[in-house]
């Protein structure tokens, strides 16, 4: 079995431009990860990924702003990569993308342009 990975892309500008607290930004990633696992809870990849909780692998990357996050979501949709674009309420802004777990070699190319979140 290939190693499964879940890619998570969070907006960096939430911290530095919009001055959100760190905890609020982390919560966005948590919301998106929970949502995508629930949305695709019957998917075989999700079952395999969550069947070995201590072996889960996530890669957390940063998007520069909302436009780059929405562009990624459009690209993932066009490539049939299941994901959740988290829209925070009541602000109604896109804050994070979490992809459904996939074998790394299947999805890595879609995330190469993003740096690790620091």
C-alpha positions, 0 to 999 in steps of 0.5 A, spaced: 500 500 500 502 506 498 503 511 503 497 516 504 498 523 505 493 529 507 495 536 504 493 542 508 494 549 505 493 555 510 493 562 508 499 565 511 496 572 511 491 571 516 497 571 521 501 577 518 496 582 515 489 580 518 493 579 525 489 573 527 491 570 533 495 563 532 490 559 535 485 562 530 489 560 524 490 553 527 483 552 528 482 553 521 486 547 519 483 543 524 476 545 521 478 543 514 481 537 516 475 535 520 470 537 514 474 533 509 474 527 513 467 527 515 465 529 508 468 523 505 467 518 511 465 513 506 471 513 501 476 508 501 482 512 502 479 515 508 478 508 511 485 506 510 488 513 512 484 513 519 485 505 520 492 507 523 491 513 527 498 513 529 501 513 522 497 519 519 501 523 515 499 531 514 503 536 510 501 543 512 503 548 507 502 556 506 498 560 501 499 567 501 492 570 500 485 568 499 486 568 491 492 563 491 487 559 496 481 559 491 486 558 485 488 552 488 481 549 490 479 551 482 485 547 480 484 541 485 477 541 482 479 541 475 483 535 477 478 531 480 482 531 487 477 531 493 478 537 498 474 542 502 475 549 502 474 552 509 470 558 509 470 561 515 463 564 518 461 570 519 467 573 516 465 569 509 472 568 507 476 562 505 481 560 510 484 553 508 484 547 504 484 540 506 485 535 501 482 528 502 488 523 504 491 520 497 497 516 495 503 522 495 505 520 488 498 522 486 497 529 489 504 531 490 504 535 484 498 540 485 502 542 492 509 543 490 508 551 489 507 552 496 512 552 502 511 549 508 507 553 513 512 557 518 
